[in-house]
Amino acid sequence: KGCSMSLRHAVIVLGAGASKGARVSGGKTPPLDADFLSAAAAYFRGKQARGTHREAVRAWTSFKSHLKSAGLDFKEVKGWRLEQLSTFLEARSSLQGLQLGRGRPREFKDALDALKVLVCHVLRAEGGTRPCELHKRLFGHVRPSAVLSFNYDLIADQSMLQSGLLDWRAEQYRGATHAEVPTEKGAKYI
């Protein structure tokens, strides 16, 4: 606050822990990699598939069903890091030598796709579709010509999107997979 320094044409590098101190509206930090799956389980505990929670609960049910089809039970993976689960599913969906007798590649891919949608719903519910003020200030003072990320950081991405620094429709993103869920204002979060 009150800093007048501005840096142009810099490259921002987002390494592990880039959103560890992130705070969104309401002063909370959306669940990050290590806590994500247990936070998701806590969020969905007792929720009914009706009203405002209908689509989110369907996504949760779909994810657990696809996970079971791939030979995994959510209780097995609840303590895993989000990155660990997504890497596990990605590897087994594309590398036949890693099938290990569980599931078929298609089942692992379906579970991974369901996980991506689940991530969007949990982040939306936990404030992750709102920008982090720390990231917004950083991107305000440092107008980067590039952002390198060593981990997929959705909180930073949302802050860059809100700051006009990220465009999913740009040429370099064409062909990328992403999930869309409605936001509170009826727009799409990508």
N, C-alpha and C positions, 0 to 999 in steps of 0.2 A: 504494500500500500504506500502511495506517495512516491514511488520510484519513478524517475523520469527517464531512466536509461532505456534505450531501445536498440535492439540488435537485429540487423537485416541480413538475409542470405546465409543464415546459419543452418546447421543440421542438428536436429534434436534426436538424441538416442534414448529410446525407452528400453531400459533393461528390466530385469526381474525386480519386482517391488515398486514399479513406477506408480502404482496407485495405492500403496500401503497407507499413506496418510490422506487419501482422497476423502473429501467430505462433500456430500450433495445436500440439496435442500432438506432441512430438518436435522442437519448435523450428523447424519449417520453415514457409515461406509458400507456400500453394497458388498455382499460376500465375495471374497477373492478366491483364488485357486485352491488353497489348502482347506478352506472352510466351506466351499461352495456346495458340495453334495450334502453335507450334514445340515447346512442352512436351508437347502431346498426341501429336505425331508421335514424339517421343523415347520417351514412355511406351509406345506401341504397337509400337515397333520390335522385331521378333523374338518377339512374344507369339503364342501358339497359341490357337485357339478351343476350348479344352477346360479342364476343371476350373474353378478360381475365376475365370479370365479369360474364360470362354465368352461371357457376355452382353456384357461390355465390348468384346471383339473383334468381336462381331456388330454392335454399335452403330457401331464405327469403320468396318467394311466397308460398312454401310448408308449411313453419312454420305458416304463417298467415292463410292459408287455414285450416290446422289441428286445429289451435286454434279456429277458427270460428266453426268448426264441434263439438268442445267440449263445445260450448256455450259461448265463450269469444271473444271479439274483441280486437285487439292489442291496440286500444286507451284506453281501460279499464286498461290494464296492463303495459302500457309504463312507468309509474312512479314507478312501483314495483321494488324491488331488484331482481336480477337474482335468488338468493337463494329462495326468497319468491315464485316466479313463478314456479321454478322447484319443490319445496316442495309441492305446491298446486297441480300441475299436477301429481306428484308421488303419493300423498295421494289419489287422486280421481281415479287414475288408479288401485289402489290395495285395497282400503277400500270402500266397497259398501255402508256402512252407511253414507259416506260423499258425495254421489252423488248429493244431494240437487236439484234434478230435472233437472240438466243440464248435457247433454252429457252422454255417456256410458263409462265404464272403458276403452274399446278399443280406444275410441276417445281421451281420456286423455293420454293414453300411446303413441299413434301416435303423439300427440302434443309434448310430452316430448322428444320422439326420434328426431323429427324435430328440437326441440330447441337445442339438443346436437350437431347436425350437424351445425346449425346456429352459435353456440358458436365457433366452430372450424374455420369457415370461417371468422368471425369477428376478432378473435384473430390473424389469419394469416394476414389479411389485416392491422391490427393495430400493427404488430410487436411482437405479443405474442408467435410466434413460434420460436423466437430467445431468447437466454439465457439473463438473467439479470446479469450484471457484479457484482452487490452487492451480489447476491445469489451465483454466481460462486466462488467469493472470500471466502464467508462463508464456502461453501462446500469444498474448497481447504484447508482451515486452520483446519476445523473440519471435519475429515473423519468419518462420523457417522456410527455406526453399525445399527442404526434404525432412521427413521424419522416418527414422529407422527404428523398427521394433523387433526385439529379440523374443518377445512373448506377445500373444494376441491380447491386448489390453482394451477391453470394451469401454471402460470408464474414460480412459484417455481418448479413445475413438469418438465417444459421444461428445466430449468436450471440444474436440477438434471440429466435429460436425456442426455444433452450435456456434463455433467461432468462424465458420465459413472456410475452414482449412482442409476439409475432407469431403470429397465428392465421390460417392459410390458409383455414379454413372460415368465417371471419367474413363477414358480409353484403357488406362492401365489396370482397371478393375474388371473389365469385361470378361465374362466367363467365370468370375469368382462366385462361389456359392455363399448365400446368406439367407437368413430367415427374417421374416417381417411379422411383427405383431402390432396391433393398434395401440396408440398411446392415449393418454387421458383426453387429449384435445381432438382425437379422431384422425390425426395424421399417422403416417407410418413410421415406425422406428426400424431402421435397417441395420 
